Amino acid sequence: MNSNKPQDNDKRKPNKWLALINIPFQMGIIIVGFSWLGGWLDEKYPNENRLYFIIFTMLGVGIALYNVIRQVNQLNK
């Protein structure tokens, strides 16, 4: 009976590949969302260089990268 317990524990552990598959979708949603927000702000408050779009897109990329690094570090624990 004791030999079956490690197999039961393996079945209960979350699969790391499933967590890694979600990362690109999360990155895409974050970046597209922030880009959309920047574009909307540029339409609402126009400026010459589309600064809101650029700033919010870069902010979205930064947040997405932070999220990826945090999740990968959490998976490697």
PyMOL commands that set and color helices and strands:
alter all, ss='L'
color gray80, all
select helices_A, chain A and resi 2-12+16-44+51-75
alter helices_A, ss='H'
color red, helices_A
deselect
rebuild
show_as cartoon
